[in-house]
Amino acid sequence: MPHAAPGQVVDVGPLGVELKQEATVALFKGDDLEVMRVVLQAGKSLPPHKVPGEITIHCLEGAVDITSEATSHVLRAGQLLYLRGHALHGVTALQDCSALVTIALKPKE
Amino acid sequence: MPHAAPGQVVDVGPLGVELKQEATVALFKGDDLEVMRVVLQAGKSLPPHKVPGEITIHCLEGAVDITSEATSHVLRAGQLLYLRGHALHGVTALQDCSALVTIALKPKE
């Protein structure tokens, strides 16, 4: 999927029955923001990682555990959290899930 | 509503029947990102405005017209777009709607 341009409408609704066949995609990368839709099947994990800028994680469907700074947070469809820049976080899908991840590309110095 | 802290789970699902009684709320303002849920009743508008950083607008329910640079974009539930920093944009609710707006606070110089 090509990256979206400014003003281009992107579908980010739940994938539903197609979730099993979908992979993580980058939706766009601008000057200040990058947005991707992360797809993770139940039981799969992303090992702890971090980025310089703040991020939001918005669960679109399913359920996902976000563990950061020794605390676990369960995100279900329709829930969002944000993490500070440089916050190490691990991600484990509790159910097949997709989530929008928005990353600030120009973090505070 | 107090602002969310990092790692705090925030419900951003559709408001449904409560939409008529809700107002726009700031969900949090961090170092790099600010997120608000904008609620707009059918026919209401926000006059053209702009912010220095890039923004994403994610329609959670209803339908909203975003006009920027002489082009109209209709966003429906489950659709998202982004706009460049300093992009003048007007917003008109085509139906009662709510949308997540994410603003990059540290735009590219």
Backbone of each chain as ProteinMPNN parsed JSONL, in Angstrom:
{"seq_chain_A": "MPHAAPGQVVDVGPLGVELKQEATVALFKGDDLEVMRVVLQAGKSLPPHKVPGEITIHCLEGAVDITSEATSHVLRAGQLLYLRGHALHGVTALQDCSALVTIALKPKE", "coords_chain_A": {"N_chain_A": [[0.845, -1.187, 0.0], [0.704, 2.151, -0.965], [2.061, 5.058, 0.664], [-0.109, 7.341, 2.327], [-1.085, 10.577, 1.151], [-1.064, 14.052, 2.248], [-4.315, 14.977, 3.288], [-5.483, 12.845, 2.053], [-7.927, 10.326, 2.268], [-7.989, 7.659, 4.488], [-8.831, 4.344, 5.157], [-9.358, 3.112, 8.329], [-10.83, 1.388, 9.761], [-12.006, -1.464, 11.717], [-10.561, -4.575, 10.708], [-11.787, -6.971, 10.782], [-12.929, -10.053, 9.585], [-10.84, -10.208, 7.843], [-8.586, -9.809, 9.235], [-6.864, -11.886, 9.942], [-5.363, -12.309, 7.667], [-3.929, -10.054, 7.259], [-1.135, -7.768, 7.397], [1.152, -5.733, 9.285], [1.102, -2.301, 8.418], [2.586, 0.683, 7.12], [1.016, 3.744, 7.234], [1.376, 6.48, 6.685], [4.138, 8.776, 6.487], [4.981, 11.764, 7.64], [6.263, 15.115, 8.031], [6.23, 15.573, 10.761], [4.779, 13.59, 11.972], [4.243, 10.07, 12.127], [2.291, 7.371, 11.079], [1.129, 4.145, 11.661], [-0.53, 1.019, 11.019], [-0.634, -1.51, 13.159], [-0.68, -4.973, 13.046], [-1.341, -7.851, 14.833], [-1.227, -11.199, 15.669], [-3.064, -13.324, 17.939], [-1.269, -14.076, 20.848], [1.171, -13.459, 19.783], [4.128, -11.419, 19.979], [5.75, -8.218, 20.195], [9.025, -7.528, 20.826], [10.404, -5.7, 23.656], [10.842, -2.298, 22.909], [11.773, 1.036, 21.828], [11.111, 4.461, 20.955], [12.287, 7.752, 20.021], [10.342, 9.811, 20.192], [7.12, 10.813, 21.58], [4.341, 8.516, 21.62], [1.125, 7.406, 20.479], [-1.088, 4.707, 21.077], [-3.717, 3.097, 19.681], [-6.184, 0.928, 20.053], [-7.847, -0.887, 17.634], [-9.285, -3.168, 17.231], [-9.833, -6.34, 18.82], [-7.56, -7.301, 21.43], [-4.822, -6.101, 23.337], [-1.799, -6.317, 25.128], [0.13, -3.889, 26.648], [3.2, -3.377, 27.891], [5.027, -1.341, 29.927], [7.63, 0.25, 31.637], [7.512, -1.604, 33.762], [4.821, -1.919, 34.139], [1.703, -3.273, 33.206], [-0.689, -2.717, 30.669], [-3.877, -3.246, 29.511], [-5.231, -2.951, 26.413], [-8.23, -2.554, 24.768], [-10.529, -2.818, 21.963], [-11.259, 0.408, 20.8], [-9.928, 1.786, 22.729], [-7.269, 3.84, 23.955], [-3.865, 4.752, 24.578], [-1.077, 6.772, 25.671], [2.472, 7.039, 25.399], [5.477, 8.222, 26.824], [8.255, 9.72, 25.093], [11.099, 7.671, 24.415], [10.245, 5.685, 26.097], [10.506, 2.442, 27.026], [8.79, -0.263, 25.659], [6.862, -3.197, 25.554], [4.859, -5.377, 23.541], [2.089, -7.447, 23.437], [-0.18, -9.528, 21.833], [-3.336, -10.228, 23.024], [-5.61, -11.115, 21.947], [-6.324, -11.712, 18.468], [-5.446, -8.779, 16.865], [-5.668, -5.302, 15.845], [-4.035, -2.16, 15.709], [-3.767, 1.369, 15.753], [-0.835, 3.177, 15.524], [0.68, 6.091, 16.412], [3.37, 8.179, 15.917], [5.422, 10.674, 17.223], [7.627, 12.523, 15.385], [9.445, 14.507, 15.796], [10.75, 14.87, 18.483], [10.678, 16.537, 21.677], [13.539, 18.368, 22.556]], "CA_chain_A": [[0.0, 0.0, 0.0], [1.512, 3.377, -0.966], [1.77, 5.959, 1.783], [-1.13, 8.359, 2.077], [-0.668, 11.976, 1.025], [-1.906, 14.923, 3.077], [-5.688, 15.126, 2.815], [-6.013, 11.597, 1.493], [-8.73, 9.6, 3.258], [-7.487, 6.3, 4.693], [-9.716, 3.515, 5.981], [-8.7, 2.499, 9.483], [-11.829, 0.642, 10.526], [-11.604, -2.84, 12.03], [-10.371, -5.433, 9.54], [-12.755, -8.067, 10.918], [-12.522, -11.397, 9.154], [-9.592, -10.116, 7.067], [-7.471, -9.553, 10.149], [-5.934, -13.03, 9.915], [-4.52, -12.281, 6.466], [-3.295, -8.754, 7.089], [0.145, -7.512, 8.07], [1.373, -4.349, 9.701], [1.386, -1.392, 7.297], [2.819, 2.106, 7.365], [-0.028, 4.506, 6.537], [2.074, 7.625, 6.107], [5.189, 9.398, 7.28], [5.062, 13.168, 7.282], [7.392, 15.811, 8.646], [6.141, 15.588, 12.226], [4.034, 12.425, 12.459], [4.21, 8.818, 11.373], [1.174, 6.539, 11.538], [1.085, 2.785, 11.106], [-1.499, 0.095, 11.613], [0.049, -2.73, 13.584], [-1.527, -6.173, 13.122], [-0.641, -8.868, 15.616], [-2.12, -12.337, 15.949], [-3.123, -13.708, 19.356], [-0.097, -14.763, 21.373], [2.412, -12.913, 19.226], [4.668, -10.274, 20.708], [6.863, -7.388, 19.734], [9.906, -7.4, 21.994], [10.502, -4.324, 24.139], [11.532, -1.371, 22.022], [11.428, 2.423, 22.14], [11.391, 5.475, 19.938], [12.585, 9.008, 20.719], [9.185, 10.686, 20.387], [5.907, 10.263, 22.186], [3.481, 7.735, 20.727], [-0.171, 6.919, 20.942], [-1.503, 3.388, 20.598], [-5.184, 3.105, 19.681], [-6.618, -0.425, 19.661], [-8.997, -0.82, 16.722], [-10.052, -4.426, 17.386], [-9.108, -7.324, 19.598], [-7.03, -6.838, 22.718], [-3.364, -6.13, 23.323], [-1.147, -5.912, 26.371], [1.28, -2.987, 26.494], [3.939, -3.332, 29.155], [6.033, -0.271, 29.914], [8.073, 0.63, 32.982], [7.083, -2.639, 34.706], [3.367, -1.903, 34.317], [0.946, -3.767, 32.058], [-1.932, -2.033, 30.359], [-4.621, -3.968, 28.486], [-6.004, -2.072, 25.524], [-9.249, -3.235, 23.959], [-11.042, -1.997, 20.852], [-11.818, 1.693, 21.221], [-9.153, 2.381, 23.821], [-6.028, 4.49, 23.534], [-2.962, 5.28, 25.597], [0.136, 7.353, 25.101], [3.713, 6.773, 26.123], [6.509, 9.244, 26.666], [9.406, 9.382, 24.277], [12.125, 6.824, 25.027], [9.663, 4.696, 27.024], [10.622, 1.069, 26.551], [7.478, -0.916, 25.775], [6.633, -4.473, 24.881], [3.481, -5.498, 23.052], [1.653, -8.84, 23.243], [-1.592, -9.613, 21.45], [-4.137, -11.149, 23.842], [-6.484, -11.644, 20.889], [-5.95, -11.117, 17.187], [-5.751, -7.353, 17.08], [-4.992, -4.26, 15.073], [-3.939, -0.913, 16.476], [-3.11, 2.518, 15.128], [0.271, 3.713, 16.303], [1.082, 7.42, 15.936], [4.673, 8.482, 16.483], [5.918, 12.04, 17.023], [8.967, 12.38, 14.776], [10.326, 15.596, 16.229], [10.561, 14.941, 19.929], [11.26, 17.637, 22.442], [14.999, 18.189, 22.76]], "C_chain_A": [[0.886, 1.246, 0.0], [1.122, 4.253, 0.226], [0.721, 6.983, 1.37], [-0.478, 9.734, 1.966], [-1.527, 12.821, 1.969], [-3.296, 15.075, 2.46], [-6.292, 13.864, 2.239], [-6.731, 10.804, 2.584], [-8.28, 8.13, 3.295], [-8.485, 5.536, 5.567], [-8.922, 2.871, 7.098], [-9.731, 1.813, 10.374], [-11.31, -0.753, 10.83], [-11.536, -3.689, 10.757], [-11.31, -6.641, 9.591], [-12.181, -9.384, 10.436], [-11.223, -11.38, 8.35], [-8.353, -9.983, 7.953], [-6.414, -10.645, 10.078], [-4.942, -12.96, 8.758], [-3.708, -10.989, 6.339], [-1.975, -8.667, 7.855], [0.183, -6.041, 8.49], [1.705, -3.487, 8.485], [1.665, 0.017, 7.807], [1.769, 2.877, 6.583], [0.537, 5.789, 5.925], [3.211, 8.028, 7.038], [5.342, 10.817, 6.788], [6.312, 13.79, 7.868], [7.419, 15.602, 10.16], [5.541, 14.312, 12.797], [4.2, 11.247, 11.525], [3.075, 7.987, 11.955], [1.247, 5.179, 10.859], [-0.067, 2.015, 11.728], [-0.772, -1.213, 11.881], [-0.979, -3.857, 13.677], [-0.732, -7.252, 13.827], [-1.649, -9.976, 15.951], [-2.002, -12.745, 17.419], [-1.867, -14.478, 19.752], [1.218, -14.237, 20.848], [2.829, -11.66, 19.988], [5.621, -9.469, 19.849], [7.763, -7.204, 20.942], [10.037, -5.934, 22.413], [11.356, -3.456, 23.221], [11.126, 0.046, 22.421], [11.759, 3.307, 20.962], [11.588, 6.807, 20.662], [11.351, 9.831, 21.073], [8.047, 10.004, 21.12], [5.113, 9.486, 21.133], [2.102, 7.59, 21.353], [-0.41, 5.556, 20.33], [-3.011, 3.332, 20.776], [-5.633, 1.743, 19.162], [-7.895, -0.325, 18.83], [-9.889, -2.046, 16.844], [-9.178, -5.409, 18.133], [-8.625, -6.743, 20.91], [-5.527, -7.059, 22.726], [-2.838, -5.651, 24.676], [0.067, -5.048, 26.027], [1.969, -2.937, 27.849], [5.063, -2.309, 29.031], [6.356, 0.101, 31.348], [7.451, -0.282, 34.033], [5.576, -2.643, 34.971], [2.689, -2.371, 33.033], [-0.349, -2.99, 31.91], [-2.628, -2.855, 29.286], [-5.467, -2.966, 27.716], [-6.97, -2.932, 24.736], [-9.757, -2.284, 22.871], [-11.656, -0.709, 21.388], [-11.097, 2.312, 22.394], [-7.787, 2.832, 23.307], [-5.166, 4.788, 24.76], [-1.808, 5.982, 24.899], [1.302, 7.041, 26.008], [4.703, 7.886, 25.826], [7.581, 8.786, 25.682], [10.413, 8.583, 25.088], [11.558, 5.813, 26.026], [9.769, 3.304, 26.384], [9.26, 0.399, 26.718], [7.456, -2.191, 24.963], [5.152, -4.612, 24.579], [3.172, -6.974, 22.859], [0.165, -8.852, 22.918], [-2.289, -10.651, 22.321], [-5.193, -11.823, 22.971], [-5.907, -11.119, 19.575], [-6.345, -9.641, 17.261], [-5.111, -6.489, 16.006], [-5.06, -2.977, 15.875], [-3.274, 0.151, 15.625], [-2.025, 3.011, 16.06], [0.713, 5.023, 15.638], [2.363, 7.809, 16.665], [5.037, 9.938, 16.185], [7.364, 11.937, 16.544], [9.949, 13.444, 15.225], [10.186, 15.775, 17.726], [11.199, 16.185, 20.514], [12.73, 17.355, 22.679], [15.283, 17.9, 24.219]], "O_chain_A": [[1.738, 1.388, 0.877], [-0.003, 4.189, 0.723], [0.674, 7.428, 0.223], [0.54, 10.013, 2.6], [-2.577, 12.377, 2.433], [-3.429, 15.277, 1.253], [-7.491, 13.818, 1.964], [-6.209, 10.633, 3.686], [-8.204, 7.461, 2.264], [-8.925, 6.041, 6.6], [-7.938, 2.172, 6.854], [-9.534, 1.675, 11.582], [-10.298, -1.181, 10.274], [-12.353, -3.534, 9.849], [-11.593, -7.257, 8.564], [-11.084, -9.78, 10.829], [-10.577, -12.416, 8.191], [-7.22, -10.04, 7.473], [-5.217, -10.368, 10.145], [-3.829, -13.478, 8.846], [-2.899, -10.847, 5.422], [-1.741, -9.393, 8.821], [-0.656, -5.235, 8.088], [2.491, -3.888, 7.627], [1.071, 0.479, 8.781], [1.643, 2.68, 5.374], [0.216, 6.138, 4.789], [3.236, 7.665, 8.214], [5.777, 11.054, 5.66], [7.29, 13.103, 8.164], [8.484, 15.471, 10.763], [5.763, 13.983, 13.962], [4.286, 11.398, 10.306], [2.915, 7.906, 13.173], [1.407, 5.082, 9.642], [-0.518, 2.329, 12.83], [-0.355, -1.92, 10.964], [-2.022, -3.706, 14.313], [0.41, -7.536, 13.464], [-2.75, -9.724, 16.44], [-0.969, -12.534, 18.054], [-1.459, -15.417, 19.067], [2.274, -14.535, 21.407], [2.003, -10.947, 20.558], [6.217, -9.98, 18.902], [7.294, -6.759, 21.99], [9.803, -5.033, 21.607], [12.452, -3.844, 22.815], [10.238, 0.231, 23.254], [12.564, 2.963, 20.097], [11.115, 6.978, 21.785], [11.308, 10.472, 22.123], [8.016, 8.782, 21.261], [5.198, 9.756, 19.935], [1.934, 7.643, 22.571], [0.012, 5.282, 19.206], [-3.523, 3.499, 21.883], [-5.482, 1.44, 17.978], [-8.893, 0.247, 19.267], [-11.093, -1.979, 16.593], [-7.95, -5.331, 18.093], [-9.217, -5.802, 21.438], [-5.021, -8.052, 22.205], [-3.363, -4.713, 25.275], [0.915, -5.432, 25.221], [1.378, -2.502, 28.837], [5.924, -2.401, 28.156], [5.458, 0.25, 32.177], [6.934, 0.178, 35.051], [5.108, -3.288, 35.909], [3.036, -1.941, 31.933], [-1.012, -2.654, 32.892], [-2.03, -3.137, 28.248], [-6.291, -2.244, 28.278], [-6.576, -3.918, 24.113], [-9.442, -1.093, 22.874], [-12.469, -0.732, 22.312], [-11.596, 3.262, 22.997], [-7.24, 2.274, 22.356], [-5.685, 5.044, 25.846], [-1.589, 5.813, 23.699], [1.149, 6.812, 27.208], [4.754, 8.416, 24.716], [7.775, 7.588, 25.478], [10.563, 8.789, 26.292], [12.321, 5.153, 26.731], [9.187, 3.044, 25.331], [8.648, 0.479, 27.783], [7.96, -2.253, 23.841], [4.304, -4.043, 25.266], [3.922, -7.678, 22.184], [-0.646, -8.264, 23.633], [-1.886, -11.813, 22.355], [-5.61, -12.952, 23.232], [-5.098, -10.191, 19.573], [-7.456, -9.308, 17.674], [-4.147, -6.886, 15.35], [-6.011, -2.736, 16.618], [-2.339, -0.126, 14.873], [-2.266, 3.237, 17.246], [1.069, 5.051, 14.46], [2.421, 7.768, 17.894], [4.968, 10.38, 15.038], [8.212, 11.342, 17.21], [11.157, 13.291, 15.048], [9.565, 16.735, 18.184], [12.109, 16.788, 19.945], [13.113, 16.222, 22.971], [16.44, 17.72, 24.598]]}, "seq_chain_B": "MPHAAPGQVVDVGPLGVELKQEATVALFKGDDLEVMRVVLQAGKSLPPHKVPGEITIHCLEGAVDITSEATSHVLRAGQLLYLRGHALHGVTALQDCSALVTIALKPKE", "coords_chain_B": {"N_chain_B": [[-13.02, 16.468, 32.641], [-10.023, 15.087, 33.759], [-6.712, 15.368, 32.37], [-5.244, 12.61, 30.644], [-2.631, 10.505, 31.909], [0.693, 9.351, 30.985], [0.489, 6.039, 29.778], [-1.985, 5.639, 30.818], [-5.181, 4.245, 30.307], [-7.532, 5.236, 27.956], [-10.886, 5.649, 27.07], [-11.998, 5.751, 23.811], [-14.019, 5.048, 22.195], [-16.95, 5.04, 20.034], [-19.416, 7.445, 20.984], [-22.08, 7.14, 20.718], [-25.458, 7.094, 21.68], [-25.011, 9.025, 23.553], [-23.752, 11.056, 22.34], [-25.041, 13.45, 21.657], [-25.075, 14.866, 24.007], [-22.496, 15.402, 24.641], [-19.38, 17.214, 24.802], [-16.538, 18.733, 23.163], [-13.412, 17.427, 24.208], [-10.192, 17.703, 25.739], [-7.865, 15.167, 25.657], [-5.225, 14.512, 26.379], [-2.134, 16.29, 26.874], [1.029, 16.085, 25.942], [4.633, 16.126, 25.797], [5.243, 16.06, 23.104], [2.973, 15.465, 21.681], [-0.496, 16.194, 21.32], [-3.781, 15.272, 22.101], [-7.15, 15.345, 21.281], [-10.697, 14.873, 21.662], [-12.959, 15.757, 19.389], [-16.205, 16.935, 19.338], [-18.991, 17.41, 17.369], [-22.039, 18.731, 16.379], [-24.496, 17.87, 13.895], [-24.374, 19.953, 11.078], [-23.021, 21.97, 12.342], [-20.067, 24.024, 12.441], [-16.495, 24.426, 12.491], [-14.677, 27.29, 12.141], [-12.289, 28.076, 9.516], [-9.005, 27.245, 10.46], [-5.643, 26.889, 11.759], [-2.717, 25.025, 12.759], [0.694, 24.925, 13.918], [1.955, 22.391, 13.709], [1.852, 19.084, 12.147], [-1.257, 17.311, 11.8], [-3.486, 14.627, 12.65], [-6.725, 13.54, 11.778], [-9.238, 11.578, 12.906], [-12.105, 10.062, 12.255], [-14.545, 9.017, 14.455], [-17.211, 8.454, 14.641], [-20.26, 9.116, 12.868], [-20.186, 11.717, 10.375], [-17.98, 13.955, 8.725], [-17.003, 16.954, 7.151], [-13.95, 17.971, 5.889], [-12.315, 20.732, 4.89], [-9.634, 21.822, 3.085], [-7.138, 23.768, 1.642], [-8.747, 24.412, -0.569], [-9.956, 22.032, -1.156], [-12.368, 19.55, -0.509], [-12.85, 16.989, 1.866], [-14.546, 14.147, 2.776], [-14.958, 12.624, 5.78], [-15.734, 9.59, 7.235], [-16.979, 7.388, 9.85], [-14.302, 5.528, 11.117], [-12.412, 6.378, 9.364], [-9.49, 8.201, 8.411], [-7.411, 11.113, 8.093], [-4.469, 13.048, 7.297], [-3.004, 16.262, 7.835], [-0.757, 18.717, 6.7], [1.474, 20.711, 8.671], [0.509, 24.071, 9.454], [-1.517, 24.023, 7.62], [-4.374, 25.461, 6.547], [-7.602, 24.737, 7.651], [-11.04, 23.963, 7.483], [-13.915, 22.769, 9.244], [-16.828, 20.898, 9.048], [-19.66, 19.414, 10.387], [-21.333, 16.78, 8.947], [-23.043, 14.91, 9.813], [-24.081, 14.287, 13.206], [-21.143, 13.99, 14.992], [-18.043, 12.52, 16.173], [-14.556, 12.933, 16.572], [-11.158, 11.943, 16.727], [-8.478, 14.048, 17.252], [-5.165, 14.483, 16.62], [-2.31, 16.245, 17.406], [0.834, 17.346, 16.374], [3.197, 18.689, 18.445], [5.725, 19.695, 18.256], [6.7, 20.905, 15.691], [8.449, 20.418, 12.603], [11.225, 22.479, 12.016]], "CA_chain_B": [[-12.205, 15.251, 32.63], [-8.59, 15.382, 33.874], [-5.911, 14.834, 31.273], [-4.664, 11.288, 30.867], [-1.191, 10.396, 32.131], [1.272, 8.303, 30.14], [0.115, 4.679, 30.15], [-3.382, 5.552, 31.272], [-6.066, 3.806, 29.23], [-8.619, 6.196, 27.72], [-11.912, 5.156, 26.139], [-12.26, 6.636, 22.681], [-15.015, 4.41, 21.337], [-18.072, 5.908, 19.679], [-20.247, 7.857, 22.114], [-23.426, 6.63, 20.456], [-26.613, 7.926, 22.067], [-24.552, 10.116, 24.424], [-23.055, 12.053, 21.524], [-25.789, 14.72, 21.692], [-24.835, 15.591, 25.273], [-21.06, 15.535, 24.912], [-18.654, 18.349, 24.232], [-15.136, 18.466, 22.838], [-12.543, 17.327, 25.388], [-8.758, 17.431, 25.581], [-7.564, 13.894, 26.325], [-3.954, 14.749, 27.056], [-1.137, 17.101, 26.182], [2.347, 15.648, 26.386], [5.723, 16.975, 25.3], [5.333, 16.041, 21.639], [1.663, 15.199, 21.089], [-1.73, 16.574, 22.016], [-4.914, 14.543, 21.521], [-8.477, 15.75, 21.76], [-11.85, 14.326, 20.946], [-13.821, 16.853, 18.956], [-17.613, 16.566, 19.14], [-19.648, 18.458, 16.579], [-23.391, 18.315, 15.984], [-24.773, 18.021, 12.46], [-24.573, 21.311, 10.594], [-22.117, 22.909, 13.02], [-18.753, 24.167, 11.802], [-15.378, 25.159, 13.079], [-14.168, 28.122, 11.051], [-10.93, 27.704, 9.108], [-7.955, 27.514, 11.445], [-4.448, 26.097, 11.487], [-1.742, 24.884, 13.847], [2.023, 24.798, 13.299], [2.375, 21.01, 13.469], [0.952, 18.18, 11.438], [-2.346, 16.74, 12.594], [-4.354, 13.603, 12.076], [-8.143, 13.597, 12.158], [-9.754, 10.209, 12.801], [-13.546, 10.11, 12.544], [-14.954, 7.871, 15.274], [-18.637, 8.19, 14.378], [-20.872, 10.181, 12.089], [-19.486, 12.121, 9.155], [-17.511, 15.329, 8.841], [-16.311, 17.487, 5.98], [-12.719, 18.721, 6.168], [-11.927, 21.469, 3.686], [-8.295, 22.381, 3.22], [-6.541, 24.115, 0.358], [-9.802, 24.423, -1.594], [-10.426, 20.683, -1.43], [-13.17, 18.957, 0.562], [-12.671, 15.568, 2.128], [-15.553, 13.654, 3.712], [-14.471, 11.543, 6.648], [-16.786, 8.838, 7.927], [-16.468, 6.576, 10.966], [-13.275, 4.572, 10.722], [-11.52, 6.945, 8.35], [-8.483, 9.119, 8.958], [-6.527, 11.809, 7.168], [-3.547, 13.96, 7.979], [-2.775, 17.554, 7.187], [0.539, 19.323, 6.968], [1.504, 21.859, 9.557], [0.119, 25.354, 8.877], [-2.577, 23.871, 6.606], [-5.661, 26.035, 6.957], [-8.662, 23.751, 7.414], [-12.356, 24.172, 8.078], [-14.545, 21.503, 9.633], [-18.292, 20.966, 9.143], [-20.277, 18.109, 10.661], [-22.42, 16.401, 8.031], [-23.92, 14.236, 10.781], [-23.489, 14.373, 14.542], [-19.906, 13.221, 14.843], [-16.892, 12.752, 17.042], [-13.303, 12.62, 15.88], [-9.906, 12.126, 17.461], [-7.527, 14.927, 16.579], [-3.816, 14.375, 17.195], [-1.52, 17.39, 16.943], [2.274, 17.335, 16.671], [3.483, 19.945, 19.135], [7.086, 20.146, 17.95], [6.81, 20.772, 14.238], [9.727, 20.614, 11.92], [11.576, 23.917, 11.895]], "C_chain_B": [[-10.735, 15.628, 32.767], [-7.837, 14.774, 32.7], [-5.354, 13.472, 31.653], [-3.163, 11.41, 31.103], [-0.635, 9.347, 31.177], [0.872, 6.917, 30.671], [-1.316, 4.527, 30.619], [-4.295, 5.212, 30.099], [-7.283, 4.742, 29.15], [-9.61, 5.583, 26.736], [-12.157, 6.181, 25.049], [-13.2, 5.967, 21.681], [-16.116, 5.405, 20.991], [-18.924, 6.224, 20.914], [-21.685, 7.406, 21.943], [-24.508, 7.59, 20.911], [-26.199, 9.094, 22.953], [-23.921, 11.274, 23.632], [-23.717, 13.436, 21.616], [-25.45, 15.562, 22.921], [-23.357, 15.876, 25.52], [-20.479, 16.771, 24.244], [-17.234, 17.899, 23.895], [-14.303, 18.432, 24.119], [-11.094, 17.119, 24.963], [-8.462, 16.143, 26.328], [-6.22, 13.949, 27.039], [-3.115, 15.71, 26.222], [0.213, 16.714, 26.756], [3.407, 16.621, 25.907], [5.63, 17.143, 23.785], [3.97, 15.974, 20.954], [0.543, 15.732, 21.98], [-2.873, 15.849, 21.315], [-6.206, 15.057, 22.138], [-9.551, 14.973, 21.006], [-12.795, 15.477, 20.666], [-15.222, 16.294, 18.726], [-18.297, 17.727, 18.432], [-21.012, 17.925, 16.119], [-23.626, 18.629, 14.499], [-25.043, 19.472, 12.099], [-23.657, 22.335, 11.231], [-20.748, 22.901, 12.346], [-17.731, 24.738, 12.772], [-14.791, 25.992, 11.953], [-12.729, 27.752, 10.719], [-9.887, 28.157, 10.133], [-6.754, 26.653, 11.081], [-3.589, 26.02, 12.73], [-0.384, 24.634, 13.191], [2.377, 23.36, 12.904], [1.391, 20.217, 12.632], [-0.117, 17.655, 12.385], [-2.927, 15.539, 11.865], [-5.759, 13.845, 12.609], [-8.715, 12.213, 11.874], [-11.219, 10.246, 13.215], [-13.952, 8.836, 13.287], [-16.402, 7.483, 15.026], [-19.205, 9.377, 13.642], [-20.065, 10.491, 10.846], [-19.16, 13.602, 9.238], [-16.776, 15.727, 7.557], [-15.107, 18.303, 6.452], [-12.339, 19.412, 4.867], [-10.59, 22.154, 3.937], [-7.734, 22.62, 1.837], [-7.534, 23.91, -0.785], [-10.309, 23.032, -1.96], [-11.198, 20.152, -0.223], [-12.917, 17.463, 0.649], [-13.766, 15.173, 3.106], [-14.967, 12.472, 4.469], [-15.668, 10.907, 7.327], [-16.141, 7.984, 9.025], [-15.446, 5.567, 10.452], [-12.356, 5.078, 9.625], [-10.669, 8.051, 8.98], [-7.822, 9.888, 7.823], [-5.519, 12.604, 7.978], [-3.366, 15.209, 7.145], [-1.41, 18.071, 7.604], [0.412, 20.449, 8.003], [1.169, 23.128, 8.789], [-0.946, 25.227, 7.781], [-3.887, 24.419, 7.173], [-6.746, 25.004, 6.662], [-9.926, 24.143, 8.157], [-13.032, 22.83, 8.27], [-16.051, 21.732, 9.727], [-18.856, 19.564, 9.358], [-21.425, 17.872, 9.689], [-23.479, 15.605, 8.788], [-23.319, 14.534, 12.156], [-22.246, 13.489, 14.505], [-18.95, 13.458, 15.998], [-15.662, 12.279, 16.295], [-12.135, 12.834, 16.832], [-9.002, 13.012, 16.637], [-6.2, 14.848, 17.336], [-2.949, 15.456, 16.57], [-0.056, 17.197, 17.334], [2.645, 18.701, 17.243], [4.856, 20.513, 18.812], [7.315, 20.03, 16.464], [8.238, 20.981, 13.763], [9.995, 22.101, 11.764], [11.508, 24.346, 10.441]], "O_chain_B": [[-10.237, 16.418, 31.966], [-8.276, 13.786, 32.111], [-5.037, 13.21, 32.813], [-2.508, 12.302, 30.565], [-1.387, 8.546, 30.621], [0.917, 6.67, 31.876], [-1.802, 3.411, 30.798], [-4.197, 5.814, 29.03], [-7.959, 4.996, 30.147], [-9.217, 5.061, 25.692], [-12.483, 7.335, 25.327], [-13.183, 6.272, 20.489], [-16.202, 6.481, 21.584], [-19.123, 5.37, 21.778], [-22.427, 7.302, 22.92], [-24.478, 8.771, 20.566], [-26.954, 10.056, 23.094], [-23.602, 12.325, 24.189], [-23.034, 14.46, 21.647], [-25.522, 16.791, 22.892], [-23.007, 16.523, 26.507], [-21.014, 17.292, 23.265], [-16.796, 16.821, 24.297], [-14.457, 19.28, 24.998], [-10.809, 16.453, 23.968], [-8.774, 16.034, 27.513], [-6.093, 13.486, 28.173], [-3.358, 15.909, 25.032], [0.502, 16.986, 27.922], [3.123, 17.789, 25.644], [5.899, 18.218, 23.249], [3.824, 16.372, 19.798], [0.63, 15.718, 23.208], [-2.931, 15.813, 20.086], [-6.329, 15.183, 23.356], [-9.347, 14.493, 19.891], [-13.354, 16.087, 21.578], [-15.401, 15.308, 18.011], [-18.189, 18.879, 18.852], [-21.121, 16.835, 15.557], [-23.02, 19.542, 13.938], [-25.851, 20.14, 12.745], [-23.523, 23.448, 10.725], [-20.331, 21.902, 11.761], [-18.066, 25.433, 13.732], [-14.44, 25.446, 10.907], [-12.027, 27.176, 11.551], [-9.898, 29.296, 10.599], [-6.838, 25.794, 10.203], [-3.713, 26.84, 13.641], [-0.316, 24.185, 12.047], [3.026, 23.139, 11.881], [0.246, 20.625, 12.435], [0.085, 17.565, 13.596], [-2.871, 15.444, 10.639], [-5.947, 14.293, 13.74], [-8.679, 11.736, 10.74], [-11.534, 10.438, 14.389], [-13.73, 7.724, 12.806], [-16.776, 6.32, 15.182], [-18.711, 10.499, 13.762], [-19.348, 9.635, 10.326], [-19.946, 14.4, 9.748], [-16.035, 14.939, 6.97], [-15.226, 19.195, 7.292], [-12.073, 18.754, 3.861], [-10.436, 22.948, 4.866], [-7.845, 21.765, 0.959], [-7.212, 23.323, -1.818], [-11.011, 22.868, -2.958], [-10.76, 20.279, 0.92], [-12.788, 16.773, -0.362], [-13.906, 15.795, 4.159], [-14.543, 11.473, 3.887], [-16.505, 11.59, 7.917], [-14.917, 7.878, 9.111], [-15.692, 4.848, 9.483], [-11.609, 4.305, 9.026], [-11.072, 8.723, 9.929], [-7.688, 9.369, 6.715], [-5.686, 12.808, 9.18], [-3.549, 15.211, 5.927], [-0.976, 17.872, 8.739], [-0.652, 21.046, 8.163], [1.504, 23.252, 7.611], [-1.246, 26.202, 7.092], [-4.426, 23.899, 8.15], [-6.807, 24.459, 5.56], [-9.885, 24.593, 9.302], [-12.756, 21.873, 7.548], [-16.499, 22.654, 10.409], [-18.56, 18.643, 8.597], [-22.368, 18.66, 9.618], [-24.659, 15.628, 8.439], [-22.176, 14.982, 12.253], [-22.306, 12.355, 14.03], [-19.038, 14.462, 16.705], [-15.72, 11.348, 15.492], [-12.121, 13.771, 17.63], [-8.782, 12.755, 15.454], [-6.134, 15.115, 18.536], [-2.867, 15.567, 15.347], [0.251, 16.917, 18.493], [2.434, 19.733, 16.606], [5.118, 21.688, 19.068], [8.049, 19.149, 16.017], [9.075, 21.609, 14.411], [9.103, 22.878, 11.424], [11.765, 25.508, 10.127]]}, "name": "protein", "num_of_chains": 2, "seq": "MPHAAPGQVVDVGPLGVELKQEATVALFKGDDLEVMRVVLQAGKSLPPHKVPGEITIHCLEGAVDITSEATSHVLRAGQLLYLRGHALHGVTALQDCSALVTIALKPKEMPHAAPGQVVDVGPLGVELKQEATVALFKGDDLEVMRVVLQAGKSLPPHKVPGEITIHCLEGAVDITSEATSHVLRAGQLLYLRGHALHGVTALQDCSALVTIALKPKE"}
